[in-house]
């Protein structure tokens, strides 16, 4: 379904996550610089940017892994760093490069994650089984997860992120390492979850995926949020009738020109 049609079917309503002037510095280096955005229930918000723009740092602050230098990030009114344990009740997180314990199989990993979320043992398998089948991971569940391929690790980590039925998903480059069949399945899952009223925040450098999936997009460039909005809004501002790829390069060119103290060349 086209982005504009999804907007009409699922208008933005209640804000589930709020980022306000969020910053992270390492000495004089600014990894994230005064970034602000909201994420509503029932939307897919994608954060775009080149490598090193600050996407993963922003996600790690949302997950409470990193403490912000300035500003705030909240999920359902809970501070993402101060209340990070409570936030994880509502959030499912897929890191870009999942890491698993050396001596746990895929099945043991899923059982461990489910128990950490307080699920009863009888419910854990009922949660993972349809996802495992859909992501074609059934034959590997009794193997050690540490020996999985990068794509298999990504699938297992996605199931871990979904096992407690979170209201809000944070996905860092969710299709990195996946083959085209698995990529299509992940995209289908994302759209189904949003139609159920869940919210998704994902980072990517794959502009075609963001254009196909997103309700709104934000473009990070050199640690700052250079543009944000629906695709039609960004077209009106940066590239009339353009693709998201054309908009992205127009934004980058504008930001480079501003940084150099003049109009873009």
C-alpha positions, 0 to 999 in steps of 0.5 A: 500500500502506498505511503499516502494511503497508509497515512489516511488509513492510520492517521498519527494519533498518540505519541509513543516516543518523544526525542527532544534536543537529544545529544551525545558528545565524546569530548569535542566530537558530537555524535548526535547534535540536538535531535528532536522527533516524535513517534506516534502509535501505528506508524513506521518512522525511518531514520536515514543517513550515511554511515557515521551520521549518528543513527545507531548512537540515537538508537542506543540512547533510546534503548538506554544503552548510552546516556545522553550528553543533553536532551531527553528521550522517552517512551510512554513517558518513561525516561529511556536512560533513567527508567531503562528497565521499565522501558524494555517492557514496551520495546523490542530491540533488534541491533544491527549486529546481534551477539549471543551467548556462546553455549546457548542454542537458538531454542535456549536463547528464545526461552531465556529471552522469554523468561527474562520478560516474565513469560510463562514457559507454556507461552514462550514456545507459542510465541516463537513457533509461528515466527520461527517457521515464517523466518525459516529458522526451524532447522537451526533451533538446536544449533548454537546461536553463536555459530549462525550466519549473520542472516540467521542471527538477524532472524533470531534476534528479530524473534527475540525482539518480538517474543514479548509482543512489544508495542514499540519496535526499534530496529537498527538496519533490520535487513542487513545480512538477509537474503531477498526472501527473508527481507520480504518477510521482514517487510511484511511483518513490519507492515502487519505489526503497524496495522495492529497498532504497533509503532516501528522506528528503524534506521537504514541506509537503504533508501528504497526500503524507507520509501516503501515502508515509512509513514515518515522519515527523518534524515540525519546528516553529520549528527543533525536532523537535517529534514523530517516529514512525510514523503510528500512534505519532503518533496515539496520542500526539497525535490518536487516529484522526486524519489526519496533518493533524490530528496536525500541527496538534495538534503545532503547537498544543502547541508554541505553548502550550509556547512561551507558557509554558502549555497550548495554547488 
